């Protein structure tokens, strides 16, 4: 995946760079990537493709309701691989190649899911944005710049909800974190939005160690691509 420089993102990223909200700090970032292999991408994509096909081969032919069937098409597998490759570039210190954690990606049915999430988690940040930008809406501003780069109506939207093993934000002080991906198949482009809220009181109360790994059944279960 090749990182793409887009100046429309600059104002949003600058605003969400360690935004002070009193007892906590917001850290958010918009990034764009082309679906062009760079570095070790090709090797990793081949490895992931083989792993997916292996999981599909092991699934029961009689179980037509199996969620694994969502990855039976080439385009669905490519989408998953691009998302995993994007994560690898976003968080180079984390290894996402050991398993295809397909069940951690959720395809959002519509743009409203993203809007509701932003309204919920960034309500206080939105007030500061409006105060600094003549009353304009943070959500509308984000919508405009994302659409300029990725064409929202032509894109699939995914949220990434990692478990304890695959959460790059799993550290002291993190209250919440969200990750969204916009994938335009025609443009062969991915836009990511990651945001987290960090408490200034770095106590153990904010550790997410209570997260459960859950059953390690089929790593591809529950994905809808």
Secondary structure, DSSP 8 states (H G I E B T S, - for coil): -EEE--GGGHHHHHHTSSEE-SSEEEEEEEEEEES---TTHHHHHHHHHHHHHHHHHHS-TT-TT-GGGGG-SHHHHHHHHHHHHHHHHH-TTS---SS--GGGEEEESSHHHHHHHHHHHTHHHHHHHHHHTTT--HHHHHHHHHHHHH-GGGSEEEEE---GGG-TT-STTEEEEEEEEEEETTTTEEEEEEEEEEESS--GGG--TT------S-TTTT---
